[in-house]
Amino acid sequence: MTVRTPAFTTVAEQVAALEAGETTSVALTRTALEEAHASQTVLNAFRRIRDEEALTEAEEADRRRARGDRTPLLGVPVAIKDDVDLAGLPTAFGCAGDFPDATADAPAVALLKQAGAVIIGKTNTPELGQWPFTEGPAFGVTRNPWHPDHTPGGSSGGSAAAVAGGVVAAALGSDGAGSVRIPAAWTGLVGIKTQRGRVPLGGELFHGLTVLGPLARTVADAATLLDVTTGSDSMFRTAARREPGRLRIGLSTRAPFTATKTSLDPVVEAAVRNTAEALANLGHEIVEIEPDYGLIGLTFLPRSLTGVRDWAARVPEKAKLDPRTRGNAQQGTVLAGALKLARALEPALQRRIGSVFGRVDVLLTPTTATPPPKTGAFDGLTGWRTDQTMIAACPYAWPWNVLGWPGINVPAGQTADGLPLGAQLLGPSHAEERLISVAAQLEEVRRWHLRRPARVW
């Protein structure tokens, strides 16, 4: 087997081809770099592409393999989101301006390098990861490989576009309010929002809301990236191969209260219910149930907006920030006084909302309320109107960031026009292994990884 389009084979297939001597890391990396550049005019997934550095890393990976090294990602090209430090490149986090180069790798990046992954570039994200669309004056518009006139979502939209579009087999994103799960839903990928503290960050992000997590086409690939970035041996890959047993899965379609008019698109609801039916056919018991979310949003805003304020303070050219970013940073300054209370309320929220797991083992909900919007749909909106439109489209993901618990987006089908849809499997504290096992079991029957978008570049 000659691997020519890395993301349209799996990480596992690439590793097998490397092990069999059917390809080299240099060949895989060269192809991935070619795809990254060729796709930029359409997808615009990358903020930075590392041509020379990536090929140097690939050469070293081939030497390591020749010496007998067999680390999980050795020689496999991957990408990382541009909110994660990579030594030698700026961490602009979607912003315009002349940022200094990072002097050290973030802990997760260091683990990727130790495992022999070849990092071909940093992917686009909206300013400070605030929105479920990946567009901005610093880099333009990142597009959905399935329909380039639609957004891939955000804020890990560049990572999602790179994987779904056939550039890399897996990528690292971050999730502070659904920022891995939302783009995974809208591009037909598996996206894991990890347990808080699972992937090392080197410091808290957005006051505990944001975690790092993988995007991939298969559960096994996402589990491999998760094993590497957590420093575990094979815990998550083992979970992907393990039957979950018969579980009680709660189906929930009610969004938490947001003081915003939200409604679940019937096509999304049908997709989620079809996913529930598939799980029932696998032997799981499905029950309709609604968690007691209460007014959880009141604790989210101080943490998220204060996080925007903190990040905005690091931007070297603040005048170049989107007016909506500057407005959110100002609100963060006002709400900073409520931050301590918001954090103090977290244990009570965990107890109340977590009580649902006394009745079910896993929760199944929509990942988003709508299919992916068109690019430019948020252009020219005020900050308030942007927030209202954003919440209406994506009201389901963010509570799990407040709780700090894990969730996985799984592909749930497509609209009649071929736009991907997603559903999320949610669990209590430290439930990634259970969620991964269920997702892998579902993948066996739904075979979503065999679907791929047509190339338009």
C-alpha positions, 0 to 999 in steps of 0.5 A: 500500500502506498499512502498518498493522501494521509487523512484519507487513510487512518493513523493506524493505516499510516503506522502499519504502512511505515512499519511494513516499509511501504512508505516513509515519514518523509514521503507522508510528510511531503504529501501532507505539506503539498496538500496543506499548500494546495488546499489553502486557496479553498480551505484556508485551514493553516495559519502557519505551515512548517515546510523545512521543520516538518521534513527535518522531523520526518527524517528524524522519525525515519531514523528512529524507526530504523533504530527500532523505535515504535512510539504510537505516532512515530512519523505520522503528520499531524497539525495543532491549533494556533492557541498552543505554543510551538517553539519557533512560531508565534501563538497568535490565537487568531489575532492580527499583529506581530507576535513573538515566537514561542520559546518553548513547546507547550506540554502537549506539543512536547509529548507529540514530538517525543512520540515522533509525530511530525507537526506540519503546521498551526491551524486557524482559529477565530480571535481568542477562540470565541466563536463557532466560526473560523473567520477573521481579518488576520487570516480570512475565512476557513471553509468546510471541506464538505461545502466550502461556502459553509463554515467548518465551525470553531473555534478549532475550525482549522484543525477540523478542516485539515482533517476532514479535507484530507491534509492530515489524519488527526489534529489537536484542538482546544475546547472551551465551550464546544470548540472541538465538538462543534467543528467535529460535528460540522465536518463529520469527525470524532472530536473529544473534549477531555476531562479537565486536567487530563491533557497537560496545559502548563497552566489553566486556560480560561479559568478552567473552561478550556481543555485540549483534545483530538480531532480525527476521522476514527475513534481509534485515531482520536484515542491514539492522539489522546494517549500520546498527549496525556502521556498514558501508555495505551489506556484510550486505545485499549478502550477503543477496542473494548466492548462497553457492555450494555449501558443505560443511555439517556437521550436529552434534546432540551438545551440549557437555559441561555436567555436566548431564543433557541430551537432544535432544527428538526433535521438535527433532532432526527439525526440524534434520534437515529443515533439513539436508535443505532445504540438501541440496536447495539443492545443499549437501553435508551431512556429520555431524560433531561439533566437539571442544568439550572442557571449554569450560564451565570457561572460560565460568563465570568470565566469565559469573558475574563479569559478573553480579557486575559488573552487580549492583554497579551496581544501586541497590537490591540487596535487590530482586534475585532471590536467584538473582542474588545467589547468582550474583554471589557465585559471580562473586566467588569465580571472579574469580580464574580470569578471567585463565586463562579468557581465556588459554585462548580461543586454544587453544579456538578452534584446537581447536574451529575445526579443524572448519572445515578439514572443513566451511564451516558448522556446523548444530546445534540452537539449543535442545534443547527447544521453548519451556517454559511461563511460570512453569516456572522459578518457585520453583527454587533457583539450582542447579536453575534452572541445571540446568533452563536448561542442559538446555533450552539446551545448544547456543548458549553455546560460540560466545560463548566463541569470539567467533564468529558464528551465526544462528538460522533458523526450523526449523518448529513443533511439532504445537501450533504452537510455533516451533523453530530451528536455528543456522548457525555459522561461524568468525571473521568469517563473518557474510556466509557465514552470512547468504547461506546463511540467505537462500537457505534463507529463499527456499525455506522462506518462514518470514516468511509465517507469523505468530501470531494476534493475541490482544489 
